[in-house]
Amino acid sequence: MAIHKLNMAEISIAERKSGMSIRRLFDFDAPNSDLVTAVAWVIKLREDSTLNYEAFAKSVTFDECFEIINPDEDDELKK
C-alpha cells in the first residue's frame, strides 16, 4: 500500500505518533526516521490492529519501512 492511499485519520495518527508533519517525508535533509516508522506502522495496522508501535519499531529496518510505505509497482498490481 502506497502512502498516498492513507486516509486522513491514518495520517493524523502517524503525525501525532511521530510529532512531525507528513510533509517531512519529502525533506531529505531533515531527520525523519520517527515519521517513516510511524507511517509504516499505521499502514501495517490495517493488517493487524493490535500491532504495538514500539515492538514494530524495534523489528523493522529503515529499508523495510520504505518498502511498506512505497511498495514496488509490481506488488501493487497484484493486489
Secondary structure, 3 states (H helix, E strand, C coil): CCHHHCCHHHHHHHHHHHCCCHHHHHCCCCCCHHHHHHHHHHHHHCCCCCCCHHHHHHHCCHHHHHHHHCCCHHHHHHC
